[in-house]
Amino acid sequence: ASPAFIIEEPLGKTLCVPTAFIGYHGEALDHKVPLLRSMEWVARQAAHTLGYFGHNNAVVISNCGPEQEYFLIDAAYYQQRPDLLFANRSLQGARPPKGQELEDHYFGSIKSRALQFMQDLELELYKLGIPAKTRHNEVAPNQFELAPIYEPSNVVADHNQLLMEVMKKVADRHELAVLLHEKPFAGINGSGKHNNWSMMVTASGAEHDGDNLLDPGKTPHQNLRFLLCLVAVTKGVYKHAGLLRAGIASSGNDHRLGANEAPPAIISIFMGDLLSRILSEIESGSATENIEAQVIKMGVSQLPEVARDNTDRNR
């Protein structure tokens, strides 16, 4: 299910085959086997549920698109910092002269040295079959983000591990160091690896192929399938919040979470005003009319109206 790949080194090439490790009695000895088992369970239950909507023979795959945030610093400065070398984050030293004031670099052009690294990295990733798409500055100085395109969850897990290794190798060529710690510098934004997860219908007739089960469409009231999936995921998060929290409760991640980071160190679901109102009306039995998605009117004839994102902030 996860394709083999070839690693190129100066003296030759190595064929690498993704592998799952299990014990003699079927015990999972790695992180891949539990992931594959969970994907099959979700796919089976989702296909069964879609049968109630007339989607017979549906095949559902869980997809993931992880955002990889990171810091780039000059390799010469990196070598002078034992804390960065051994802990991958700063443990001493003065505050920098510039912090996150105005966060103006987020919207600025990417500096040429960082851009050369990114373009070289993307070429190496494409050779390995990793479809990297997004590149931009992040809110902290010298912080950047790379976002691969959605892939099946098990494939993207392999690709993200490989991506981090390739980042370090490419950085060496450019005399740079990549910091992947969740909070390498005190007082400024840390790096998150936000997993954008969804379930996609891949075989249920041409009408439904490619459907995202977590896409509300234009009129969520009419989309019973979406509302059912929404409630099911919400119930799952509520029921298994402790397990979800334990899954991401590493020392580095807990050091990052909270304050101005995203998200805070709690498990929660934010639906926005529109979906919250719809579910409240369904619960009270007062859902009588469709609530159309809101739009943002620019007030400029050359600019079209755009859909208002039902989220916690302007994106």
ZAKETOR-405826 format. One record per residue (C-alpha): x, y, z; residue in three letters; residue number from 0. Coordinates in nm, 3 decimals. Each point is the difference from the previous one (the first is absolute). Example, Ala and Ser with C-alpha at 12.3 -4.5 7.8 and 13.67 -1.06 7.14 Angstrom:
((1.230; -0.450; 0.780); ALA; 0)
((0.137; 0.344; -0.066); SER; 1)
***
This chain:
((0.000; 0.000; 0.000); ALA; 0)
((0.300; 0.229; 0.050); SER; 1)
((0.227; 0.020; -0.306); PRO; 2)
((0.366; -0.094; 0.004); ALA; 3)
((0.252; 0.275; -0.065); PHE; 4)
((0.368; 0.047; -0.087); ILE; 5)
((0.238; 0.206; 0.213); ILE; 6)
((0.286; 0.157; -0.195); GLU; 7)
((0.335; 0.034; 0.176); GLU; 8)
((0.336; 0.121; -0.142); PRO; 9)
((0.132; -0.358; -0.043); LEU; 10)
((-0.316; -0.178; -0.107); GLY; 11)
((-0.375; -0.050; 0.033); LYS; 12)
((-0.201; -0.203; 0.251); THR; 13)
((-0.341; -0.157; -0.060); LEU; 14)
((-0.220; 0.050; 0.310); CYS; 15)
((-0.318; -0.201; 0.054); VAL; 16)
((-0.247; 0.122; 0.268); PRO; 17)
((-0.054; -0.283; 0.247); THR; 18)
((-0.238; -0.087; 0.282); ALA; 19)
((0.132; -0.186; 0.304); PHE; 20)
((-0.214; -0.246; 0.196); ILE; 21)
((0.074; -0.263; 0.263); GLY; 22)
((-0.043; -0.375; -0.034); TYR; 23)
((-0.348; 0.020; 0.156); HIS; 24)
((-0.108; 0.308; -0.194); GLY; 25)
((0.113; 0.267; 0.245); GLU; 26)
((0.073; 0.338; -0.158); ALA; 27)
((0.369; 0.080; 0.038); LEU; 28)
((-0.008; 0.339; -0.172); ASP; 29)
((-0.231; 0.298; -0.054); HIS; 30)
((-0.098; -0.100; -0.354); LYS; 31)
((-0.206; -0.310; 0.084); VAL; 32)
((-0.238; 0.181; 0.241); PRO; 33)
((-0.042; 0.276; -0.260); LEU; 34)
((-0.089; -0.250; -0.274); LEU; 35)
((-0.242; -0.181; 0.233); ARG; 36)
((-0.172; 0.326; 0.093); SER; 37)
((-0.028; 0.102; -0.366); MET; 38)
((-0.168; -0.329; -0.087); GLU; 39)
((-0.240; 0.032; 0.292); TRP; 40)
((-0.099; 0.356; -0.094); VAL; 41)
((-0.039; -0.101; -0.366); ALA; 42)
((-0.222; -0.296; 0.089); ARG; 43)
((-0.227; 0.202; 0.230); GLN; 44)
((-0.021; 0.294; -0.241); ALA; 45)
((-0.091; -0.228; -0.292); ALA; 46)
((-0.269; -0.166; 0.211); HIS; 47)
((-0.143; 0.340; 0.093); THR; 48)
((-0.001; 0.122; -0.360); LEU; 49)
((-0.220; -0.297; -0.086); GLY; 50)
((-0.288; 0.175; 0.180); TYR; 51)
((0.034; 0.283; -0.253); PHE; 52)
((-0.010; -0.230; -0.299); GLY; 53)
((0.375; 0.010; -0.063); HIS; 54)
((0.046; -0.370; -0.058); ASN; 55)
((0.348; -0.157; -0.035); ASN; 56)
((0.161; 0.319; 0.134); ALA; 57)
((0.372; -0.005; 0.078); VAL; 58)
((0.114; 0.261; 0.252); VAL; 59)
((0.362; 0.100; 0.059); ILE; 60)
((0.119; 0.224; 0.281); SER; 61)
((0.224; 0.273; -0.137); ASN; 62)
((0.246; 0.228; 0.175); CYS; 63)
((0.187; 0.316; -0.095); GLY; 64)
((0.264; 0.084; 0.262); PRO; 65)
((0.144; 0.350; 0.016); GLU; 66)
((0.372; -0.006; 0.076); GLN; 67)
((0.119; 0.319; 0.170); GLU; 68)
((0.371; 0.051; 0.061); TYR; 69)
((0.274; 0.254; 0.068); PHE; 70)
((0.304; 0.064; -0.222); LEU; 71)
((0.319; 0.141; 0.150); ILE; 72)
((0.354; 0.038; -0.131); ASP; 73)
((0.201; -0.316; 0.060); ALA; 74)
((0.298; 0.198; 0.136); ALA; 75)
((-0.217; 0.155; 0.275); TYR; 76)
((-0.160; -0.338; 0.068); TYR; 77)
((0.340; -0.161; 0.062); GLN; 78)
((0.076; 0.264; 0.266); GLN; 79)
((-0.308; -0.090; 0.207); ARG; 80)
((0.033; -0.321; 0.208); PRO; 81)
((-0.364; 0.034; 0.109); ASP; 82)
((-0.122; -0.007; -0.361); LEU; 83)
((0.237; -0.284; -0.086); LEU; 84)
((-0.104; -0.226; 0.287); PHE; 85)
((-0.353; 0.112; 0.090); ALA; 86)
((-0.112; 0.148; -0.335); ASN; 87)
((-0.124; 0.309; 0.189); ARG; 88)
((0.150; 0.299; 0.180); SER; 89)
((0.075; -0.041; 0.372); LEU; 90)
((0.214; 0.312; 0.046); GLN; 91)
((0.080; 0.332; -0.164); GLY; 92)
((-0.155; 0.345; -0.038); ALA; 93)
((-0.329; 0.082; -0.168); ARG; 94)
((0.036; 0.089; -0.371); PRO; 95)
((-0.022; 0.367; -0.102); PRO; 96)
((-0.312; -0.078; -0.202); LYS; 97)
((-0.279; -0.225; 0.122); GLY; 98)
((-0.344; -0.031; -0.158); GLN; 99)
((-0.082; 0.370; -0.011); GLU; 100)
((-0.288; 0.049; -0.245); LEU; 101)
((0.075; -0.347; -0.142); GLU; 102)
((0.061; 0.189; -0.325); ASP; 103)
((0.246; -0.257; -0.137); HIS; 104)
((-0.287; -0.252; -0.026); TYR; 105)
((-0.136; 0.188; -0.301); PHE; 106)
((0.339; 0.103; -0.139); GLY; 107)
((0.189; -0.155; -0.287); SER; 108)
((0.218; -0.300; 0.078); ILE; 109)
((0.368; 0.090; 0.029); LYS; 110)
((0.210; -0.129; -0.290); SER; 111)
((0.217; -0.234; 0.210); ARG; 112)
((-0.304; -0.166; 0.157); ALA; 113)
((-0.174; -0.017; -0.338); LEU; 114)
((0.298; -0.178; -0.157); GLN; 115)
((-0.015; -0.257; 0.279); PHE; 116)
((-0.376; -0.048; -0.050); MET; 117)
((0.026; -0.045; -0.376); GLN; 118)
((0.287; -0.249; 0.037); ASP; 119)
((-0.199; -0.185; 0.268); LEU; 120)
((-0.313; -0.021; -0.215); GLU; 121)
((0.200; -0.153; -0.286); LEU; 122)
((0.142; -0.267; 0.231); GLU; 123)
((-0.346; -0.073; 0.142); LEU; 124)
((-0.154; -0.042; -0.346); TYR; 125)
((0.269; -0.256; -0.081); LYS; 126)
((-0.125; -0.201; 0.298); LEU; 127)
((-0.367; 0.036; -0.096); GLY; 128)
((-0.080; 0.253; 0.274); ILE; 129)
((-0.228; 0.266; -0.152); PRO; 130)
((0.101; 0.317; 0.187); ALA; 131)
((-0.212; 0.297; -0.097); LYS; 132)
((-0.014; 0.291; 0.246); THR; 133)
((0.298; 0.210; 0.110); ARG; 134)
((-0.011; 0.323; 0.199); HIS; 135)
((0.139; 0.197; 0.294); ASN; 136)
((-0.144; -0.075; 0.343); GLU; 137)
((-0.070; 0.258; 0.271); VAL; 138)
((0.338; -0.024; 0.177); ALA; 139)
((0.324; 0.133; -0.153); PRO; 140)
((0.177; -0.265; -0.210); ASN; 141)
((-0.297; -0.233; 0.043); GLN; 142)
((-0.152; -0.163; -0.308); PHE; 143)
((-0.260; -0.256; -0.097); GLU; 144)
((-0.022; -0.278; -0.258); LEU; 145)
((-0.330; -0.176; -0.062); ALA; 146)
((-0.021; -0.319; -0.210); PRO; 147)
((-0.316; -0.081; -0.192); ILE; 148)
((-0.258; -0.230; 0.163); TYR; 149)
((0.081; -0.372; -0.016); GLU; 150)
((-0.132; -0.315; 0.172); PRO; 151)
((0.089; 0.020; 0.370); SER; 152)
((0.242; -0.294; -0.003); ASN; 153)
((0.189; 0.133; -0.302); VAL; 154)
((0.024; 0.350; 0.141); VAL; 155)
((0.139; -0.140; 0.327); ALA; 156)
((0.287; -0.159; -0.194); ASP; 157)
((0.047; 0.309; -0.213); HIS; 158)
((0.017; 0.237; 0.296); ASN; 159)
((0.275; -0.203; 0.165); GLN; 160)
((0.188; -0.003; -0.330); LEU; 161)
((-0.065; 0.370; -0.057); LEU; 162)
((0.170; 0.098; 0.328); MET; 163)
((0.309; -0.203; -0.088); GLU; 164)
((0.021; 0.157; -0.347); VAL; 165)
((-0.042; 0.349; 0.148); MET; 166)
((0.311; -0.049; 0.216); LYS; 167)
((0.208; -0.132; -0.290); LYS; 168)
((-0.100; 0.282; -0.235); VAL; 169)
((0.065; 0.257; 0.272); ALA; 170)
((0.357; -0.130; 0.036); ASP; 171)
((0.060; 0.072; -0.369); ARG; 172)
((-0.108; 0.360; 0.053); HIS; 173)
((0.206; 0.040; 0.319); GLU; 174)
((-0.319; 0.029; 0.202); LEU; 175)
((-0.140; -0.186; 0.300); ALA; 176)
((-0.364; -0.107; 0.026); VAL; 177)
((-0.159; 0.013; 0.346); LEU; 178)
((-0.299; -0.234; 0.032); LEU; 179)
((-0.052; 0.037; 0.376); HIS; 180)
((-0.352; 0.113; 0.090); GLU; 181)
((0.132; 0.303; 0.197); LYS; 182)
((0.363; 0.075; -0.091); PRO; 183)
((-0.002; 0.361; 0.123); PHE; 184)
((-0.162; 0.150; 0.309); ALA; 185)
((-0.233; 0.293; -0.046); GLY; 186)
((-0.092; -0.058; -0.365); ILE; 187)
((-0.230; -0.236; -0.181); ASN; 188)
((0.083; -0.370; 0.003); GLY; 189)
((-0.041; -0.242; -0.290); SER; 190)
((-0.312; -0.211; -0.033); GLY; 191)
((-0.064; -0.304; -0.214); LYS; 192)
((-0.369; 0.048; -0.057); HIS; 193)
((-0.166; -0.309; -0.143); ASN; 194)
((-0.288; 0.092; -0.228); ASN; 195)
((-0.204; -0.319; -0.007); TRP; 196)
((-0.297; -0.106; -0.207); SER; 197)
((-0.184; -0.303; -0.138); MET; 198)
((-0.043; -0.035; -0.377); MET; 199)
((-0.235; -0.218; -0.200); VAL; 200)
((0.201; -0.167; -0.277); THR; 201)
((-0.248; -0.245; -0.154); ALA; 202)
((-0.373; 0.047; 0.021); SER; 203)
((-0.101; 0.090; -0.352); GLY; 204)
((0.120; 0.299; -0.200); ALA; 205)
((-0.237; 0.233; 0.184); GLU; 206)
((0.171; -0.048; 0.337); HIS; 207)
((0.360; -0.086; -0.089); ASP; 208)
((0.235; 0.249; 0.164); GLY; 209)
((-0.256; 0.123; 0.253); ASP; 210)
((0.146; 0.128; 0.327); ASN; 211)
((-0.229; -0.126; 0.277); LEU; 212)
((0.091; 0.302; 0.213); LEU; 213)
((-0.094; 0.253; -0.270); ASP; 214)
((-0.331; 0.170; 0.090); PRO; 215)
((-0.079; 0.121; -0.352); GLY; 216)
((-0.202; 0.313; -0.068); LYS; 217)
((-0.301; -0.082; 0.218); THR; 218)
((0.099; -0.207; 0.304); PRO; 219)
((-0.363; -0.045; 0.103); HIS; 220)
((-0.062; -0.205; -0.312); GLN; 221)
((0.312; -0.203; 0.042); ASN; 222)
((-0.104; -0.269; 0.247); LEU; 223)
((0.305; -0.206; -0.086); ARG; 224)
((0.232; 0.280; 0.107); PHE; 225)
((-0.193; 0.067; 0.319); LEU; 226)
((0.014; -0.368; 0.093); LEU; 227)
((0.376; -0.015; -0.058); CYS; 228)
((0.045; 0.324; 0.193); LEU; 229)
((-0.189; -0.131; 0.301); VAL; 230)
((0.180; -0.335; -0.016); ALA; 231)
((0.343; 0.166; 0.002); VAL; 232)
((-0.110; 0.233; 0.281); THR; 233)
((-0.120; -0.293; 0.209); LYS; 234)
((0.326; -0.184; -0.069); GLY; 235)
((0.209; 0.296; 0.115); VAL; 236)
((-0.214; 0.037; 0.312); TYR; 237)
((0.017; -0.370; 0.084); LYS; 238)
((0.372; -0.046; -0.071); HIS; 239)
((0.137; 0.344; 0.097); ALA; 240)
((0.243; -0.153; 0.248); GLY; 241)
((0.144; -0.236; -0.259); LEU; 242)
((0.032; 0.281; -0.256); LEU; 243)
((0.175; 0.218; 0.257); ARG; 244)
((0.240; -0.281; 0.091); ALA; 245)
((0.080; -0.049; -0.369); GLY; 246)
((0.151; 0.350; -0.029); ILE; 247)
((0.121; 0.056; 0.358); ALA; 248)
((0.373; -0.006; -0.067); SER; 249)
((0.230; 0.218; 0.211); SER; 250)
((0.077; 0.223; -0.297); GLY; 251)
((-0.362; 0.044; -0.102); ASN; 252)
((-0.113; 0.079; 0.354); ASP; 253)
((0.279; 0.257; 0.021); HIS; 254)
((-0.143; 0.168; -0.311); ARG; 255)
((-0.375; -0.009; 0.064); LEU; 256)
((-0.192; 0.286; 0.157); GLY; 257)
((0.047; 0.379; 0.001); ALA; 258)
((-0.003; 0.124; -0.363); ASN; 259)
((0.057; -0.346; -0.143); GLU; 260)
((-0.259; -0.200; -0.188); ALA; 261)
((-0.167; -0.194; 0.142); PRO; 262)
((-0.006; 0.033; 0.381); PRO; 263)
((0.092; -0.303; 0.208); ALA; 264)
((-0.356; -0.132; 0.013); ILE; 265)
((-0.211; -0.220; -0.227); ILE; 266)
((-0.288; 0.192; -0.152); SER; 267)
((-0.205; 0.044; -0.315); ILE; 268)
((-0.079; 0.342; -0.144); PHE; 269)
((-0.285; -0.002; -0.250); MET; 270)
((-0.068; 0.367; -0.053); GLY; 271)
((-0.328; 0.187; 0.044); ASP; 272)
((-0.174; -0.150; -0.305); LEU; 273)
((0.043; -0.369; 0.086); LEU; 274)
((-0.053; 0.060; 0.372); SER; 275)
((-0.332; 0.169; -0.077); ARG; 276)
((-0.108; -0.281; -0.232); ILE; 277)
((0.069; -0.271; 0.260); LEU; 278)
((-0.173; 0.203; 0.273); SER; 279)
((-0.309; 0.034; -0.219); GLU; 280)
((-0.001; -0.374; -0.076); ILE; 281)
((0.029; -0.076; 0.372); GLU; 282)
((-0.287; 0.232; 0.087); SER; 283)
((-0.211; -0.113; -0.296); GLY; 284)
((-0.024; 0.352; -0.142); SER; 285)
((0.198; -0.049; -0.322); ALA; 286)
((-0.247; 0.140; -0.249); THR; 287)
((0.200; 0.179; -0.269); GLU; 288)
((0.326; -0.034; -0.185); ASN; 289)
((0.288; 0.216; 0.116); ILE; 290)
((0.206; 0.099; -0.299); GLU; 291)
((0.373; 0.049; 0.024); ALA; 292)
((0.099; 0.364; 0.058); GLN; 293)
((0.210; 0.200; -0.243); VAL; 294)
((0.241; 0.290; 0.033); ILE; 295)
((-0.083; 0.295; -0.225); LYS; 296)
((0.311; 0.194; -0.093); MET; 297)
((-0.177; 0.314; -0.121); GLY; 298)
((0.228; 0.008; -0.303); VAL; 299)
((-0.140; -0.084; -0.343); SER; 300)
((0.319; -0.175; -0.117); GLN; 301)
((-0.001; -0.242; 0.297); LEU; 302)
((-0.253; -0.283; 0.029); PRO; 303)
((-0.193; -0.096; 0.311); GLU; 304)
((0.172; -0.276; 0.195); VAL; 305)
((-0.142; -0.252; 0.244); ALA; 306)
((0.052; 0.089; 0.367); ARG; 307)
((0.194; -0.276; 0.172); ASP; 308)
((-0.188; -0.141; 0.299); ASN; 309)
((0.306; -0.025; 0.222); THR; 310)
((0.153; 0.166; 0.307); ASP; 311)
((0.188; 0.269; -0.192); ARG; 312)
((0.053; 0.157; -0.340); ASN; 313)
((0.182; -0.242; -0.229); ARG; 314)
***
